[in-house]
């Protein structure tokens, strides 16, 4: 369709209040898209990008923040966001997916800062295991940040890191991306690779990349930053001490090797 004809048709449809963008843009996806993240690995970021894409192209998008009892998405979706990367693959077909991980050590640091002040509901539920304190009250009950890091490592972040470690990295229908690579993708080469893998029509890449850029911190255009403290990589080097490094290895064994953040299990330990 010629540009002028496309614009004319779009204007007519809008004026009649019956805009169907598939008539204007054609088919934009060849399959369904799954977006799998983990806590503090860019979940809100991916949500902002793919919600904007879905809104612009009238795609059906669904999201699930729940646990393993809520892993099966509705069959009526084009894009599905799962905030803990729990998918019922037995009930999902014709899909391509994006799975994002982050250095587990930075997940601990980011999670610790976030959980001391976030208003997320689960942080404010009284818990018997903490003698009636909420998670936030418990982590804030420690006077030193060193102790807060240990607590975070042994609780919320422990679950996240174990989930990342147990993910099936051999699924050919998923593209595996590191958060650290994505936050410096200023030229959008990695985003382009992601959109191509996910099955989006290359004709709409300019719009997709524009959305991805606008919703990324490196654009300087992100307005709502309440979920973001830093976003930088290798924050752990500033906060981890030998006690944290040793406890990390005790808890997570070879996770850094499996996720390709270190070559050896102990080579990164404090100088």
C-alpha positions as CSV (number, residue, x, y, z in Angstrom):
1,X,0.0,0.0,0.0
2,X,1.4,3.4,-1.0
3,X,2.1,5.8,1.9
4,X,-0.6,8.4,0.9
5,X,-3.2,5.7,0.4
6,X,-2.3,4.2,3.8
7,X,-2.6,7.6,5.5
8,X,-5.9,8.3,3.8
9,X,-7.4,4.9,4.8
10,X,-6.2,5.4,8.3
11,X,-7.8,8.9,8.5
12,X,-11.2,7.5,7.1
13,X,-11.2,4.7,9.6
14,X,-10.4,7.0,12.5
15,X,-13.1,9.5,11.5
16,X,-15.6,6.7,11.5
17,X,-14.5,5.5,14.9
18,X,-13.8,2.0,13.6
19,X,-10.0,2.1,13.3
20,X,-8.6,-1.4,12.7
21,X,-4.9,-1.1,12.5
22,X,-4.4,-4.4,10.9
23,X,-6.0,-2.9,7.8
24,X,-3.4,-0.1,7.9
25,X,-0.3,-1.9,8.9
26,X,-1.1,-5.5,7.7
27,X,-0.1,-8.5,9.7
28,X,2.6,-7.5,12.3
29,X,3.2,-10.9,14.0
30,X,3.5,-14.4,12.7
31,X,3.1,-16.0,16.1
32,X,2.4,-15.4,19.7
33,X,5.1,-13.7,21.9
34,X,6.1,-14.7,25.4
35,X,8.2,-12.3,27.5
36,X,9.8,-13.9,30.5
37,X,11.6,-11.8,33.2
38,X,12.6,-12.2,36.8
39,X,12.3,-9.7,39.7
40,X,14.8,-6.9,39.1
41,X,15.7,-8.0,35.6
42,X,13.9,-5.3,33.7
43,X,10.3,-6.4,34.2
44,X,8.8,-2.9,34.3
45,X,11.0,-1.9,31.4
46,X,9.8,-4.8,29.2
47,X,6.2,-4.2,30.3
48,X,6.4,-0.6,29.2
49,X,7.9,-1.5,25.8
50,X,5.5,-4.3,24.9
51,X,2.4,-2.6,26.3
52,X,3.2,0.4,24.0
53,X,3.7,-1.9,21.0
54,X,0.5,-3.7,21.7
55,X,-1.4,-0.5,22.1
56,X,-0.1,1.0,18.9
57,X,-0.8,-2.1,16.8
58,X,-4.0,-3.2,18.5
59,X,-2.4,-6.5,19.7
60,X,-3.9,-8.4,22.6
61,X,-1.6,-8.4,25.6
62,X,-1.8,-10.2,28.9
63,X,0.4,-10.1,32.0
64,X,0.8,-12.4,34.9
65,X,2.7,-11.3,38.1
66,X,1.7,-14.5,39.9
67,X,3.4,-17.6,41.2
68,X,3.5,-21.1,39.8
69,X,-0.2,-21.7,40.5
70,X,-1.1,-19.1,37.9
71,X,1.3,-20.0,35.1
72,X,-1.2,-20.8,32.3
73,X,-2.0,-17.8,30.1
74,X,-5.3,-17.3,28.3
75,X,-5.4,-18.6,24.8
76,X,-6.6,-15.2,23.7
77,X,-3.4,-13.2,23.5
78,X,-0.7,-12.0,21.0
79,X,1.8,-11.0,23.7
80,X,2.1,-12.5,27.2
81,X,4.3,-11.0,29.9
82,X,5.3,-13.4,32.8
83,X,7.1,-11.6,35.6
84,X,8.7,-14.8,37.0
85,X,9.2,-16.7,33.7
86,X,6.7,-19.4,34.7
87,X,5.1,-20.7,31.6
88,X,2.9,-23.8,31.0
89,X,4.5,-24.9,27.8
90,X,2.2,-27.9,27.5
91,X,-0.7,-25.4,26.9
92,X,1.1,-22.9,24.6
93,X,1.8,-23.4,20.9
94,X,3.1,-21.3,18.0
95,X,5.2,-19.0,20.1
96,X,8.5,-17.2,20.2
97,X,9.9,-15.9,23.5
98,X,12.3,-13.5,25.1
99,X,13.9,-14.4,28.4
100,X,16.0,-11.9,30.3
101,X,18.4,-12.6,33.1
102,X,20.7,-10.4,35.2
103,X,23.9,-10.9,37.2
104,X,22.6,-12.6,40.4
105,X,24.9,-10.5,42.6
106,X,23.3,-7.3,41.2
107,X,19.8,-8.8,41.8
108,X,20.7,-9.1,45.5
109,X,21.9,-5.5,45.7
110,X,19.1,-4.0,43.6
111,X,16.5,-6.1,45.5
112,X,17.9,-5.1,48.9
113,X,17.6,-1.4,48.1
114,X,14.2,-1.8,46.5
115,X,12.6,-3.9,49.3
116,X,13.5,-1.4,52.0
117,X,11.2,1.2,50.5
118,X,8.9,-0.2,47.9
119,X,5.1,-0.1,48.3
120,X,4.5,-3.5,46.6
121,X,1.8,-5.3,48.6
122,X,3.7,-8.4,49.3
123,X,6.3,-6.5,51.2
124,X,3.7,-5.3,53.7
125,X,2.1,-8.5,54.6
126,X,2.7,-9.7,58.2
127,X,4.6,-13.0,58.2
128,X,4.8,-15.6,60.9
129,X,8.3,-16.5,59.9
130,X,9.4,-13.0,60.7
131,X,7.7,-13.0,64.1
132,X,4.8,-10.9,62.8
133,X,6.9,-8.4,60.9
134,X,6.5,-7.7,57.2
135,X,9.3,-8.4,54.7
136,X,10.1,-4.7,54.6
137,X,10.0,-4.3,58.3
138,X,12.3,-7.3,58.7
139,X,14.9,-6.2,56.2
140,X,14.8,-2.7,57.8
141,X,15.2,-4.1,61.2
142,X,18.9,-4.6,60.5
143,X,21.0,-1.6,61.3
144,X,23.8,-2.3,58.9
145,X,23.5,-2.6,55.1
146,X,25.8,-5.6,55.2
147,X,23.3,-7.5,57.3
148,X,20.4,-6.4,55.0
149,X,22.3,-7.8,52.0
150,X,22.7,-11.1,53.7
151,X,19.0,-11.2,54.6
152,X,18.0,-10.3,51.1
153,X,20.4,-12.9,49.7
154,X,18.8,-15.6,51.9
155,X,15.2,-14.8,51.1
156,X,13.6,-13.0,48.2
157,X,16.6,-12.9,45.9
158,X,17.4,-16.5,46.7
159,X,14.1,-17.5,45.0
160,X,14.8,-15.3,42.0
161,X,18.3,-16.7,41.5
162,X,17.1,-20.3,41.9
163,X,14.4,-19.7,39.3
164,X,17.0,-18.3,36.9
165,X,19.3,-21.2,37.4
166,X,16.5,-23.8,36.8
167,X,15.2,-22.2,33.6
168,X,15.6,-24.3,30.5
169,X,18.2,-22.5,28.4
170,X,18.0,-25.0,25.6
171,X,14.5,-24.0,24.4
172,X,15.1,-23.0,20.7
173,X,11.9,-20.9,20.8
174,X,13.4,-18.4,23.2
175,X,16.1,-15.8,22.7
176,X,18.3,-15.4,25.8
177,X,19.3,-11.9,26.7
178,X,21.4,-10.5,29.5
179,X,20.1,-7.3,31.2
180,X,23.6,-5.9,31.2
181,X,23.8,-6.1,27.4
182,X,20.4,-4.6,26.9
183,X,20.9,-1.5,29.1
184,X,23.8,-0.4,26.8
185,X,22.1,-1.2,23.5
186,X,22.0,2.5,22.6
187,X,22.2,1.7,18.8
188,X,19.3,-0.8,19.2
189,X,21.2,-3.6,17.4
190,X,20.2,-6.1,20.1
191,X,16.6,-4.8,20.2
192,X,16.5,-5.3,16.4
193,X,17.7,-8.9,16.8
194,X,15.0,-9.5,19.5
195,X,12.1,-8.1,17.4
196,X,13.3,-10.2,14.4
197,X,13.5,-13.4,16.5
198,X,10.1,-12.7,18.1
199,X,8.5,-12.8,14.6
200,X,7.5,-9.1,14.1
201,X,7.2,-8.0,10.5
202,X,10.4,-6.1,9.5
203,X,8.2,-3.5,7.9
204,X,7.3,-2.1,11.3
205,X,10.8,-2.2,12.8
206,X,11.3,1.6,12.7
207,X,8.3,2.1,15.0
208,X,9.3,-0.8,17.2
209,X,12.8,0.5,17.7
210,X,11.5,4.0,18.3
211,X,9.3,2.6,21.1
212,X,12.1,0.6,22.6
213,X,14.4,3.6,22.5
214,X,11.9,6.0,24.1
215,X,11.1,3.5,26.9
216,X,14.8,2.8,27.7
217,X,16.8,4.7,30.3
218,X,19.6,5.6,27.9
219,X,17.1,7.7,25.9
220,X,16.7,10.1,28.8
221,X,13.0,10.1,28.1
222,X,11.7,7.8,30.8
223,X,9.4,9.7,33.1
224,X,8.3,7.3,35.8
225,X,11.4,6.0,37.5
226,X,10.0,4.9,40.8
227,X,11.1,1.3,40.2
228,X,14.6,2.4,39.2
229,X,17.4,3.3,41.6
230,X,20.5,2.9,39.4
231,X,20.1,0.2,36.7
232,X,23.9,0.1,36.3
233,X,25.7,-3.2,36.0
234,X,28.2,-4.7,38.5
235,X,26.8,-2.8,41.4
236,X,27.8,-5.7,43.6
237,X,31.5,-4.7,43.4
238,X,30.7,-1.6,45.4
239,X,28.7,-3.4,48.1
240,X,29.8,-7.0,48.4
241,X,32.4,-7.8,51.1
242,X,34.0,-11.2,51.7
243,X,31.1,-12.2,54.0
244,X,28.7,-11.6,51.2
245,X,30.8,-13.4,48.6
246,X,31.3,-16.5,50.8
247,X,27.6,-16.7,51.6
248,X,26.7,-16.3,48.0
249,X,28.8,-19.3,47.0
250,X,27.4,-21.3,49.8
251,X,23.9,-20.6,48.7
252,X,24.2,-20.7,44.9
253,X,27.2,-22.8,44.1
254,X,28.0,-22.6,40.4
255,X,25.1,-20.3,39.3
256,X,27.5,-17.7,38.0
257,X,29.2,-20.2,35.7
258,X,25.9,-21.6,34.4
259,X,24.6,-18.1,33.6
260,X,28.0,-17.2,32.0
261,X,28.9,-14.3,34.4
262,X,32.1,-16.0,35.6
263,X,34.5,-18.6,34.2
264,X,35.3,-20.2,37.6
265,X,33.3,-20.6,40.8
266,X,35.7,-18.8,43.1
267,X,37.9,-16.7,40.7
268,X,35.8,-13.6,41.4
269,X,36.0,-13.7,45.2
270,X,37.5,-10.8,47.1
271,X,41.0,-10.0,46.3
